[in-house]
Amino acid sequence: MNSDNKKCNFHYSARRAVNFAALGASLLSALFGIFFLFWILKDVVVSGFPAINAAFFTELPSPPGVEGGGLANALLGTLMITVIATVIGVPSGILAGTYLSEYGRKSRFAFAVRFLSDILVSAPSIVVGVFVYAILVKPFKGFSAIAGAVSLAIIMLPVVVRTAEEMLKLVPDSTREAALALGAPHWKVTVHIVYRGALRGIITGVMLAVARVSGETAPLLFTSFNNSFWNFKLTEPTATLTVSIFNYAMGPYEDWHQKAWGAALLITVLVLSITIISRLIVRGRTQQ
């Protein structure tokens, strides 16, 4: 009996030691990541804040070697391309997620769509940029804002598709069945009942998708390229903050480096704000 107790105590002590070691390793890994995250954020804020002024938001870039100027055209280009990408990617993603959740479900075609969507989520963004370059930039012989928006929409699409599908699946089937039993058509049940139940989750997914594409540089280098002037045409090269960071960070002038830090700070604040708003939306949904 004593030998059995000793064995039990030994196994219990061994499990506790393994659990403590795993917990300690996880905690150290988390602290390691948080340390470098705050280090990066500190550098971005300290180096980028001096570049934030009125000229940064209102003036065009100054000529090379001349201090001053701003990135107003890049701000406008980023906003324009992101809005167009959202208009293209979000409705398509929500409709595809609706098909997967409400109509296709276990069909072979739905399985193929899910599989391709999962692959596209992990696809390098530069591959998407090269693809759009091959189908839009090269045939039409010119970089353009619409090509940049299409590349970002492709990156955004799988995130919206998978989020929309999962959020729609969370709506209980009994709710659908009750509405159908009252004689409502399937499309009305989906639009007026299922969408309403999954609205917060879908909005959160859309915001996260927008946050993801806000920091993309590689696809825009192949599609919208850059422009030192104002551009309101969708068929012309267009400046963006991410491409401006890429160009200015490699430039020989200290003023360019400071503006690159300022643009990085602006994008960081934008992505952080979108993430916080998404968290608040999810928290509001779980508390209801």
N, C-alpha and C positions, 0 to 999 in steps of 0.2 A: 504493500500500500504506500509505504514511504517512497519507494522508487517511482511509483506512478505519479505521486505529487511532485517529486523532483523533476520528472520529465515535463509535467504540465507547467511548472514554474519556469523551466528552461525555455520551453517553446514560447511562453507568454513574454518572457524577458527578451527573447530574440525578436519577436514580432514588434515589441515596443521599440527596440533599438533600430530595426529596419524602418519603422514608421517615423521615428525621430530623424533618422538620416534623410529619408525622402522629403520630409517636411522642411528640414534645414536647407537641403539643396534647392527646393522650390522657392523658399524665401530668399535665399541668396541670389537666385536667378532673377527673381522679381526686382530685388533691390538693384541688381546690376543694370537691368533694363531701364528702371526709373531714374537711376543716377545719370546715365548717358542721355536719356530723354530730356531731363531738366538742364543738363549741360548744353545740349543743342539749343533748347529754347532760350536759355540765358544768352548764348552767343547771338542768336537771331535778334533778340530784343535789344541787347546792348549795341550791336553793330548796326541794326536797321532803324532804330528810333531816331537817330540824328538826321536821317534822310527824309523823314516824314515832315513835310511842310506844305504850304499852300501851292507852291510851284510844282511839287511832285504830282498833285492831282489836277492841275490846270494847264500846264505848259507841255509843249512837245519836246522831244529829246534835243539837246544841244549838239552842235557839230563835234566831231572827235577832237579832244584836246581842250575844249572850251567848257569851263565849269558852269553849273547851273542847269536850267531846264528841268523837265519832269518826264513822267511816263503816262500822260493823259491819254494818248492814243492807244497805248497798250492796255490801259484800264478799260477803255471803250471796246477794244477788240476782244478782250477776254470776256466781257459781259455779253457782247453780241454773239460770239461763237458758243458760249455756254448756254445761252438762252435758246439758240437754234438747235443745239444738240439735245437739249431737254425736250423741246417740242417734237423732235424726231424720235428720240429714244424712249421717252416715258410712255406715250400712248401705245407704241408698238409693244413695249415690254409688258404693260398691264394687260393688253389684249391677249398676248401669248400666254401670260400667267393665268388668265381667265380660262383659256382653252384647256390648259393642262389641269386646272383644278375642277372645272365645271363640266367639261365636255369630253376631253380626251381621256384623262385619268390613267387607266391601265392599258391604253392602246399602244400598239407598236410605234406609231408615229409620235405619240407623246413621249415615249421612252427615248426615241431618237432625239427629240427636241431637248429633253432634259440632259441627255448625254452631251450634245453639242454645246449647250449652254454652260455646262460645267467646264468643258474644255476651254470655251471662250473666256471664262472668268480668269483662268490662269494663263491665258495667252499673253506673251510680252506685248506691251503697247507699241513698241517699235515695229512689230510685225503687222499690226493693224495699220500703222502709218504707211508702211510700204505697200500694203494691199490697196489702200485708198489712193495712194500716189499712182499705182498702176491702172486703176479704173477711172479716176477723175482728173488727176493732175496731168499726167502724160497725154491722154487722148485729147484733152482740151487745151494743152500747151500753155499751162499757167497755174501758179499757186492761187488759192482762193480761200475766202472765209468759209464758204459752203463746204469745201473739201475738209477743212479742219473740223467743222461741226459734225460732218458725217463720221469722221474717225472717232471723235469723242462719243458720238451716239452709239457706235458699235461697241465701244468699251463699256458704256453705261447699260446697254441692253440686257446682258445676261444677269447683272445684279438686280435690275428691276423685275425681270422675268421670274427669277427664283424667289425673290422677296414677295412678289404679288401672289405667286402660287402658294407659298407657305402660309401667308396671312389669310388667304381665302379658305384654305383647308381648316384653319382654326375655327371658322364659323360652323357651329353644330349642324349636322345633317338634319336633325329634327326641325330646325328652323326652316330649312328649304322644303322639307316634306309638308310642314304645316301650311306654308304659302301655296305650294302646288295643290294641296288638298282643297284649298279654297277656290281653286280654278284659275290662279294666276299663271300666265305663260312663263316658260322657263327664263326667257330673257328679262322679263320684268322682275322675277325673283332675284336674278343675278344683279340687276342694276339697282333696284330699290331696297333690297334686303341684304344680300350678301356683301355688296360693295360697302354698304353703310356699316356693317359689322366689322369689316376689315380696313376701314378707311385710315385709321391712325397708323396701323402697321405699314400700309402701302405708302403713305406719306413719308414715314420714317425711311423706308427703303429708297424712295426717290431722292430724299435729301442726302443719304449716304452715297448714292450713286453720283450725285452732283459733286459732293465733296471729293470723291475719288478722282473724277476727271479734272477738277480744278487745278490739280498740281501736275498734270501731264505735260511733258515737253517733247518727247521723241516723236509722237505722231504729228504734232504741229510743225515740226521742222520739215517734214516731208509733204505737208499739205497746205497750211496757211502761210508758212515761212515767216516773213517779217516785213515791216514797213515803218519808215521813219516819219510818216506824215499821217494826217487824218485820213481815214478810209471808211466810207459808208456804203461801199459797193460789195455785194457778196461774191462777186466774181474777180476780185482783186486781192493781192497779198495783204495780209492783215497782221498787225503787231499784237502780241499777247504778253502777259506778264512773265510767263514761264520761259518763253523764248528770249525775252529781254534779259532775264536773269542769266540764261545760258551765254548770251553774247557779252553782257557786261562783266560777268565774273571772269571771263578769259581775256578781257581787254587790258591794255597797259596803263590805264588811267585810274587813279585813286577815286576820282569822282564817280566813275562807272562802277567801281566795286561797292561804293557806299549805296548807290542807287539799286544795285543788285540785292544788297542786304535789305534795303527798304521794301523792295518788291517781295522778297522772301517773307518778311515780317507780315506784309499785307495778306499774302496767301495763307500764312499760318493762322492768322487771326480769323480769316474767312472760314477755313476748314474747321478750326476749333469751335467757332460759333455754330456752324451747321451741326457738328457732332453733339454739342451741348443741347441744342434745340431738339435734336432727334431723341436724345436721352430723356428729356423732359416730356416729350410726346409719349414715349413708351411708358414712362413712369405714370403719367396721367391715365393711360389706358389700363395699366395693371391695378390702379387704385380704384377704378370704377366697378 
